[in-house]
Amino acid sequence: MENMALYNRIIFFLLIIFISCKNQYNNEKIHTISELEQNISRDFYSLNKLNMSEVQNALKIAKLNLAKIEEKKLDSVAIDLIYFEYSEYLSCVNTIYEGAKEIKKMPNLLKHNQSQLQDLKADYTNSKFRRDDLDDYLKQEASIINQTSSKLDLILTQLKREIYKFEEKNKKIEELIK
């Protein structure tokens, strides 16, 4: 009888250890998901830090100046003077425009990524057993989130650089069209 009680205790103890190991694995995945959620929060913060009114103002000014250039009846000498400044100016404006379009898509993309992570986290949290079947999804989401963060960083850096460049080019263009 004592041997049976001891045997039951050992089995019970081993079962607890086994379940703990399974839950530990899920806890590691939940921790990974929490880190990815922090990345998304940082991306939202970076996105909110961007002064979109500055971007929109640059595009409005560019549109006005480009219209002024088209209105003017410029002779060939004036066109030659403007050409190099104009082509760089136009390239800068196009880059700002494309960056602004990409930035507008980012909040929805970040929200979608956040939603996917919440679903995965709930699946790992609510499971009492090891969820190996979700590991591939977690890897895919991690890859998507890292790619999104890299893309956002690149766009923000490029936009800041192009806005600065635009301000310099815009002064020269405005001097030439006066």
trRosetta pair geometry for C-beta under 8 A, 3 or more apart (Angstrom, degrees):
i j d omega theta_ij theta_ji phi_ij phi_ji
1 4 5.7 -51 -150 31 31 112
1 5 6.6 30 152 -16 63 103
2 5 5.7 -53 -149 36 36 111
2 6 6.2 35 152 -17 67 106
3 6 5.7 -55 -146 40 31 111
3 7 6.0 36 152 -23 65 107
4 7 5.5 -51 -144 36 30 115
4 8 6.4 33 154 -20 63 104
5 8 5.7 -51 -147 35 30 112
5 9 6.4 33 152 -20 63 105
6 9 5.7 -53 -149 35 32 113
6 10 6.5 33 153 -19 65 104
7 10 5.8 -54 -150 34 31 111
7 11 6.4 30 153 -16 64 106
8 11 5.7 -54 -146 39 31 111
8 12 6.1 34 153 -20 65 108
9 12 5.6 -54 -144 38 30 113
9 13 6.1 32 154 -21 64 107
10 13 5.6 -53 -146 37 29 113
10 14 6.3 29 155 -17 64 107
11 14 5.8 -56 -146 39 29 110
11 15 6.2 33 153 -22 64 107
12 15 5.6 -54 -148 35 29 114
12 16 6.6 32 152 -20 63 104
13 16 5.8 -53 -151 33 31 112
13 17 6.6 30 151 -17 64 105
14 17 5.6 -52 -148 37 34 112
14 18 6.2 37 152 -21 66 106
15 18 5.6 -52 -146 36 31 114
15 19 6.4 28 156 -15 65 106
16 19 5.9 -55 -145 39 29 108
16 20 6.2 33 153 -23 63 108
17 20 5.6 -55 -147 35 29 115
17 21 6.5 32 154 -22 63 102
18 21 5.9 -53 -154 30 30 111
18 22 6.8 28 150 -16 62 104
19 22 5.6 -54 -152 36 36 112
19 23 6.3 31 153 -15 68 107
19 128 7.3 -28 -151 171 104 93
20 23 5.8 -58 -146 41 31 108
20 24 6.1 39 153 -27 66 105
21 24 5.5 -49 -145 30 31 116
21 25 6.8 36 154 -22 61 100
22 25 5.9 -52 -159 28 32 112
22 26 6.9 26 148 -11 64 105
22 128 7.4 45 114 147 131 54
22 129 5.5 -55 179 -147 141 45
22 130 4.4 -111 -146 -43 86 86
23 26 5.6 -54 -151 40 39 110
23 27 6.1 44 149 -25 69 104
23 128 7.4 -34 -79 -159 95 50
24 27 5.4 -52 -147 34 33 115
24 28 6.7 39 152 -24 64 98
25 28 5.8 -50 -156 27 32 112
25 29 6.9 28 148 -13 63 104
25 130 4.9 17 75 -120 144 101
26 29 5.6 -55 -153 38 38 112
26 30 6.2 41 148 -22 68 105
26 124 4.7 164 -163 -176 94 90
26 125 7.4 156 157 -81 121 29
26 127 6.1 -166 -111 76 148 104
26 130 6.6 -148 -47 -116 90 48
26 131 6.1 72 -102 14 100 100
27 30 5.4 -50 -144 36 35 114
27 31 6.4 42 152 -23 64 102
28 31 5.6 -51 -152 33 32 115
28 32 6.6 36 148 -20 63 102
29 32 5.4 -48 -151 33 36 115
29 33 6.5 39 149 -20 65 102
29 124 5.0 -147 96 -128 121 150
29 131 7.3 -101 47 63 167 105
29 134 7.3 86 -179 97 155 118
29 135 7.4 -104 -109 -98 131 73
29 138 6.2 -87 -156 -104 106 166
30 33 5.5 -50 -149 35 34 114
30 34 6.5 40 149 -23 64 101
30 121 6.0 87 -131 -141 80 82
30 124 5.2 -168 -67 110 87 135
30 125 6.2 88 -101 -71 131 82
31 34 5.5 -49 -150 32 33 115
31 35 6.7 35 151 -19 63 101
32 35 5.8 -53 -155 33 33 112
32 36 6.6 32 149 -16 64 105
32 138 6.7 64 104 178 133 129
32 142 7.3 -42 163 -85 112 129
33 36 5.6 -54 -151 37 35 112
33 37 6.4 40 149 -23 66 103
33 117 5.4 150 -163 -167 97 97
33 120 5.9 -168 -109 98 134 111
33 121 4.7 175 134 -82 156 96
33 124 7.1 -177 -13 27 145 146
33 138 7.1 -85 -73 -134 92 110
34 37 5.5 -50 -148 33 34 115
34 38 6.7 39 150 -22 63 100
34 121 7.8 95 -58 -112 67 129
35 38 5.6 -49 -154 30 35 114
35 39 6.9 41 146 -21 63 98
36 39 5.4 -45 -155 28 39 116
36 40 6.7 39 148 -17 65 100
36 117 5.7 -163 101 -115 120 139
36 141 6.9 61 179 127 162 103
36 142 5.9 -108 -93 -107 133 73
36 145 5.2 76 -161 89 105 170
37 40 5.6 -50 -152 35 37 112
37 41 6.5 41 148 -21 65 102
37 114 6.9 80 -128 -131 80 80
37 117 5.6 176 -74 131 87 152
37 121 7.9 12 -49 -55 131 144
38 41 5.4 -50 -148 35 36 115
38 42 6.5 38 152 -19 66 101
39 42 5.7 -53 -151 35 32 111
39 43 6.5 34 149 -20 64 105
39 145 5.8 97 94 156 135 118
39 146 7.5 -40 176 -85 161 57
39 149 5.6 -62 174 -74 112 144
40 43 5.4 -52 -150 35 35 115
40 44 6.5 38 151 -19 66 101
40 110 5.6 141 -158 -164 95 94
40 113 5.8 -172 -103 101 128 117
40 114 5.2 156 158 -79 160 91
40 117 7.3 -145 -14 8 147 151
40 145 6.5 -70 -63 -146 92 116
41 44 5.7 -50 -150 34 33 112
41 45 6.4 36 150 -20 64 105
42 45 5.4 -53 -149 36 34 115
42 46 6.3 35 152 -19 66 104
42 149 7.6 37 85 -130 108 118
43 46 5.7 -51 -146 37 32 111
43 47 6.2 34 153 -20 64 107
43 106 7.6 -140 161 177 110 116
43 110 5.6 -166 105 -113 126 130
43 148 6.9 19 -129 124 162 101
43 149 5.5 -112 -79 -107 120 79
43 152 5.4 81 -146 69 104 167
44 47 5.6 -56 -147 37 30 114
44 48 6.2 27 156 -16 65 108
44 107 7.7 73 -119 -119 84 75
44 110 5.9 154 -71 154 86 156
45 48 5.9 -59 -146 39 28 108
45 49 6.3 33 152 -27 63 107
46 49 5.6 -53 -148 29 31 116
46 50 7.2 42 151 -30 60 95
46 152 6.5 110 94 142 133 121
46 153 7.4 -35 167 -89 164 65
46 156 6.1 -71 161 -69 113 167
47 50 6.0 -45 -164 14 35 114
47 103 7.1 156 -142 -159 93 91
47 106 5.7 -165 -113 113 137 137
47 107 6.7 160 150 -72 156 78
47 110 7.3 -120 -13 -21 155 156
47 152 6.8 -61 -69 -160 96 128
47 156 7.8 -118 -90 -78 51 125
50 55 7.5 15 162 -24 107 128
50 103 6.8 -112 102 -147 162 141
50 156 6.0 -121 -80 -126 122 100
50 159 7.0 30 -143 94 126 146
51 54 4.1 53 109 2 111 116
51 55 7.2 157 101 -12 64 82
52 55 5.2 -50 -152 36 46 115
52 56 6.1 45 150 -18 73 104
52 100 7.5 108 -147 -134 89 94
52 103 7.1 -177 -104 125 107 143
53 56 5.6 -52 -142 42 35 111
53 57 6.1 40 154 -24 66 105
54 57 5.8 -50 -143 35 28 112
54 58 6.6 33 154 -21 60 104
54 163 6.2 40 139 -149 112 146
55 58 5.8 -54 -154 32 30 112
55 59 6.7 26 151 -15 63 106
55 96 6.3 -179 -154 -174 86 103
55 99 7.4 -122 -142 97 133 107
55 100 5.2 158 155 -92 131 110
55 103 7.6 57 94 38 178 157
55 159 6.4 -25 -99 -170 121 122
55 163 6.7 -83 -93 -86 65 121
56 59 5.7 -56 -151 38 34 111
56 60 6.4 35 151 -20 67 105
56 100 7.3 120 -74 -134 63 143
57 60 5.6 -53 -146 36 34 112
57 61 6.3 34 155 -18 67 105
58 61 5.9 -54 -146 37 29 110
58 62 6.2 31 153 -20 63 108
58 93 7.7 -165 145 -117 96 73
58 96 5.7 -97 108 -176 130 161
58 163 5.8 -122 -60 -127 158 82
58 166 5.1 51 -157 123 126 157
58 167 7.7 -77 -111 -61 110 72
58 170 7.8 -124 -144 -56 81 146
59 62 5.6 -52 -144 37 31 114
59 63 6.4 35 155 -22 64 104
59 93 7.1 117 -116 -157 63 89
59 96 6.2 -160 -71 118 88 121
59 97 6.2 110 -114 -87 118 80
59 100 6.8 -33 -49 -17 143 163
60 63 5.7 -53 -150 33 30 112
60 64 6.5 29 153 -17 64 106
61 64 5.7 -57 -151 37 31 111
61 65 6.2 25 155 -14 67 110
61 170 6.2 23 132 -142 130 141
62 65 5.9 -58 -143 42 29 107
62 66 6.0 29 159 -19 66 109
62 89 7.6 173 -132 165 101 96
62 93 4.3 146 -163 -118 154 127
62 96 7.6 155 -16 61 155 139
62 166 7.2 -63 -67 -156 117 121
62 170 7.3 -93 -81 -100 73 110
63 66 5.9 -55 -142 38 26 110
63 67 6.4 29 155 -20 61 107
64 67 5.8 -57 -152 35 28 111
64 68 6.5 30 150 -20 63 105
65 68 5.4 -50 -148 33 36 114
65 69 6.5 38 152 -21 65 101
65 89 8.0 -90 111 166 135 140
65 170 6.8 -158 -34 -143 165 85
65 173 5.5 66 175 126 140 129
65 174 6.5 -82 -115 -77 125 75
65 177 6.7 164 -157 21 85 158
66 69 5.6 -48 -148 33 35 113
66 70 6.5 33 153 -16 64 105
66 90 7.7 94 -103 -98 120 89
66 93 7.6 107 -50 -164 130 179
67 70 5.7 -56 -150 38 33 110
67 71 6.3 37 151 -25 65 106
68 71 5.6 -53 -147 32 32 115
68 72 6.6 33 157 -24 64 103
68 177 5.2 85 123 166 121 147
69 72 6.1 -53 -152 28 30 111
69 74 7.6 -14 -167 -28 71 136
69 82 7.2 156 -138 178 121 156
69 86 7.1 128 -149 -120 159 122
69 173 7.6 -55 -64 -172 124 108
69 177 5.8 -90 -80 -100 73 131
72 78 8.0 -100 135 130 130 148
72 177 6.5 -151 -26 -147 150 90
74 78 4.2 -124 -165 91 100 125
74 79 5.1 127 121 -59 123 81
74 82 7.2 -42 -162 10 161 139
75 78 5.3 93 54 12 69 102
75 79 7.1 -131 101 -7 34 92
76 79 5.5 -53 -144 37 34 114
76 80 6.4 38 156 -21 66 102
77 80 5.8 -53 -152 34 31 111
77 81 6.6 32 150 -20 63 104
78 81 5.5 -52 -151 34 35 114
78 82 6.3 23 155 -12 67 109
78 176 7.7 138 -167 179 88 98
79 82 5.9 -61 -145 43 31 103
79 83 6.1 52 154 -53 66 96
80 83 5.7 -32 -143 -1 30 121
81 85 7.9 -6 142 14 61 116
81 176 6.5 -179 121 -140 110 121
82 85 5.7 -81 -161 56 50 103
82 86 4.7 50 150 -34 90 118
82 173 7.5 70 -146 -127 99 73
82 176 5.2 137 -96 156 94 149
82 177 7.8 64 -107 -64 134 79
83 86 5.6 -59 -135 38 21 113
83 87 6.3 17 168 -18 62 106
84 87 6.2 -51 -143 32 27 106
84 88 6.7 19 159 -8 60 108
85 88 6.2 -65 -153 43 30 105
85 89 5.9 33 152 -24 67 114
85 169 6.5 160 -169 -154 84 87
85 172 5.1 -131 -146 123 139 126
85 173 6.0 180 142 -76 120 75
85 176 6.5 154 73 -17 152 154
86 89 5.4 -56 -142 38 28 115
86 90 6.1 29 158 -20 65 107
86 173 7.0 106 -91 -111 63 107
87 90 5.7 -51 -143 37 29 112
87 91 6.4 33 154 -20 61 106
88 91 5.6 -53 -148 36 32 114
88 92 6.3 35 152 -21 64 106
88 169 5.9 -147 110 -117 101 136
89 92 5.7 -56 -152 35 29 113
89 93 6.4 28 152 -18 64 106
89 166 7.7 90 -145 -132 68 65
89 169 4.4 175 -97 157 82 129
89 170 7.1 123 -135 -74 112 51
89 172 7.8 -143 -70 74 121 104
89 173 5.3 74 -105 -61 160 135
90 93 5.7 -52 -145 36 32 111
90 94 6.3 34 155 -19 64 105
91 94 5.8 -54 -149 36 29 112
91 95 6.5 30 153 -19 63 105
92 95 5.8 -55 -151 34 30 111
92 96 6.5 29 152 -18 64 105
92 162 5.4 163 -159 -160 80 91
92 165 5.2 -144 -125 110 131 113
92 166 4.9 171 147 -82 129 77
92 169 5.7 154 23 30 158 156
93 96 5.7 -54 -149 36 32 111
93 97 6.2 35 152 -22 65 107
93 166 6.9 104 -75 -117 63 114
94 97 5.5 -53 -146 36 32 114
94 98 6.3 29 157 -16 66 106
95 98 5.9 -54 -145 39 30 108
95 99 6.2 31 154 -19 64 109
95 158 6.7 -117 171 161 115 111
95 162 4.8 -149 102 -114 120 151
96 99 5.7 -57 -147 39 29 113
96 100 6.2 31 154 -22 65 106
96 159 6.6 93 -125 -135 66 75
96 162 5.0 -166 -67 126 83 131
96 163 6.7 105 -109 -73 119 67
96 166 6.3 22 -49 -61 143 144
97 100 5.8 -54 -149 33 28 111
97 101 6.7 30 152 -19 62 103
98 101 5.7 -52 -152 32 34 113
98 102 6.6 31 152 -16 65 105
99 102 5.7 -57 -150 38 33 110
99 103 6.2 35 153 -23 67 106
99 155 5.3 152 -144 -165 89 90
99 158 5.9 -161 -96 98 133 108
99 159 4.3 171 154 -81 152 98
99 162 6.8 168 -1 40 150 146
100 103 5.6 -51 -144 34 32 114
100 104 6.6 38 155 -25 62 102
100 159 7.6 116 -59 -119 63 125
101 104 5.9 -53 -156 28 31 113
101 105 7.2 26 149 -17 61 104
102 105 5.9 -59 -160 32 38 111
102 106 6.9 53 146 -43 66 97
102 151 7.7 -125 176 158 130 108
102 155 5.2 -134 101 -122 134 146
103 106 5.5 -38 -156 4 39 122
103 155 6.2 179 -67 143 82 136
103 156 7.9 101 -98 -78 111 71
103 159 7.2 31 -52 -63 133 156
104 107 7.9 -48 -176 16 35 97
105 108 6.2 -69 -171 45 52 107
105 109 5.9 47 142 -22 83 115
106 109 5.5 -63 -144 41 34 112
106 110 6.0 32 162 -19 72 107
106 148 7.8 134 -139 -173 84 101
106 152 5.9 95 -131 -104 135 108
106 155 7.8 -154 -63 66 134 153
107 110 5.8 -57 -145 38 29 109
107 111 6.2 30 156 -19 65 107
108 111 5.7 -54 -146 37 31 112
108 112 6.3 34 154 -21 64 105
109 112 5.7 -53 -149 34 30 112
109 113 6.5 30 152 -17 64 105
109 148 6.0 -175 140 -134 123 130
110 113 5.6 -52 -148 37 33 112
110 114 6.2 37 152 -22 65 106
110 148 6.9 159 -84 156 69 141
111 114 5.5 -53 -147 36 32 115
111 115 6.3 35 153 -22 64 105
112 115 5.7 -54 -150 34 31 113
112 116 6.5 32 152 -19 64 104
113 116 5.8 -54 -150 34 32 112
113 117 6.5 31 153 -17 64 105
113 141 7.0 136 -153 -162 81 91
113 144 6.4 -165 -112 116 109 111
113 145 5.3 127 -168 -93 136 88
113 148 6.3 -113 -55 21 154 165
114 117 5.8 -56 -152 36 31 111
114 118 6.5 33 151 -21 65 105
115 118 5.7 -52 -148 33 32 112
115 119 6.6 33 153 -19 64 104
116 119 5.8 -55 -153 34 32 112
116 120 6.5 29 151 -16 65 106
116 141 5.4 -169 125 -118 125 124
117 120 5.6 -55 -148 39 35 110
117 121 6.0 37 154 -23 68 107
117 141 6.2 151 -78 167 75 143
117 145 7.6 47 -61 -70 123 141
118 121 5.6 -52 -144 36 30 114
118 122 6.4 33 155 -21 63 105
119 122 5.8 -54 -150 34 29 111
119 123 6.6 30 152 -19 63 105
120 123 5.6 -55 -151 35 33 112
120 124 6.4 27 154 -13 67 105
120 134 6.2 140 -147 -176 91 125
120 137 6.2 -170 -104 116 119 117
120 138 5.8 134 -169 -87 147 83
120 141 6.5 -118 -25 5 155 163
121 124 5.9 -56 -148 40 31 106
121 125 5.9 28 155 -19 66 113
122 125 5.7 -57 -138 41 28 111
122 126 5.9 16 166 -11 66 115
123 126 6.4 -61 -136 42 21 101
123 127 6.4 23 162 -26 59 113
123 131 6.4 137 138 -155 98 165
123 134 5.7 159 112 -95 134 150
124 127 6.1 -64 -151 29 26 112
124 131 5.7 -132 -107 38 66 143
124 134 6.5 -139 -69 85 87 159
127 130 7.9 -126 131 16 127 2
127 131 5.0 99 66 -54 170 117
131 134 4.5 14 141 14 114 116
131 135 7.5 161 114 -37 72 74
132 135 5.5 -27 -163 -9 49 120
133 136 7.8 -49 178 21 39 98
134 137 5.2 -59 -164 42 61 115
134 138 5.9 63 141 -26 84 103
135 138 5.6 -55 -148 35 33 113
135 139 6.4 35 154 -20 66 103
136 139 5.6 -52 -149 35 33 112
136 140 6.4 34 152 -19 65 105
137 140 5.6 -53 -148 36 32 112
137 141 6.3 31 154 -17 66 107
138 141 5.8 -54 -145 39 30 110
138 142 6.2 34 154 -22 64 106
139 142 5.7 -53 -146 35 29 113
139 143 6.4 30 154 -19 63 106
140 143 5.7 -56 -152 36 30 112
140 144 6.3 29 152 -17 65 107
141 144 5.6 -54 -145 38 33 111
141 145 6.1 32 157 -18 67 108
142 145 5.9 -56 -144 39 28 110
142 146 6.2 27 156 -17 63 108
143 146 5.9 -57 -146 38 28 109
143 147 6.2 27 156 -18 64 109
144 147 5.8 -57 -147 38 29 111
144 148 6.2 30 154 -20 64 108
145 148 5.6 -52 -145 36 30 113
145 149 6.4 32 154 -20 64 105
146 149 5.7 -52 -147 35 31 112
146 150 6.4 31 155 -18 64 106
147 150 5.8 -55 -147 38 31 111
147 151 6.2 31 154 -19 65 108
148 151 5.7 -55 -145 38 29 111
148 152 6.2 30 155 -19 64 107
149 152 5.8 -55 -146 37 29 111
149 153 6.3 30 155 -19 64 106
150 153 5.8 -54 -148 36 30 111
150 154 6.3 30 154 -19 64 108
151 154 5.7 -57 -149 37 30 112
151 155 6.3 28 155 -18 66 107
152 155 5.8 -55 -145 37 30 109
152 156 6.2 27 158 -17 66 108
153 156 5.9 -58 -145 39 27 109
153 157 6.2 26 158 -17 64 109
154 157 5.9 -58 -147 38 27 109
154 158 6.1 24 157 -17 64 112
155 158 5.7 -59 -145 41 27 110
155 159 6.1 29 157 -22 65 108
156 159 5.8 -52 -143 35 28 111
156 160 6.4 28 158 -17 63 105
157 160 6.0 -57 -151 36 28 109
157 161 6.3 25 154 -15 64 110
158 161 5.7 -58 -147 40 30 111
158 162 6.0 25 157 -16 67 111
159 162 5.8 -59 -140 41 28 107
159 163 6.1 32 159 -23 65 105
160 163 5.9 -51 -145 32 28 111
160 164 6.6 28 155 -16 61 106
161 164 5.9 -59 -156 37 30 111
161 165 6.3 26 150 -15 66 110
162 165 5.3 -53 -141 42 35 113
162 166 5.9 46 153 -29 67 103
163 166 5.4 -48 -145 31 29 117
163 167 6.7 34 154 -23 61 100
164 167 6.0 -51 -156 27 30 111
164 168 7.0 25 150 -12 61 104
165 168 5.9 -58 -156 38 36 109
165 169 6.1 27 153 -12 70 111
166 169 5.8 -61 -141 45 30 106
166 170 5.6 36 159 -29 68 110
167 170 5.7 -49 -139 32 25 116
167 171 7.0 31 158 -23 57 99
168 171 6.2 -54 -160 26 30 109
168 172 7.1 21 150 -10 62 106
169 172 5.8 -60 -157 39 38 110
169 173 6.2 36 150 -19 72 108
170 173 5.6 -54 -143 38 33 111
170 174 6.1 33 158 -19 67 107
171 174 5.9 -57 -147 38 27 109
171 175 6.5 29 153 -19 63 106
172 175 5.7 -54 -150 34 32 112
172 176 6.4 27 154 -17 65 108
173 176 5.7 -59 -149 38 32 110
173 177 6.3 14 160 -8 68 111
174 177 6.2 -62 -138 43 29 99
174 178 6.6 45 159 -41 62 100
175 178 6.1 -46 -153 10 29 115
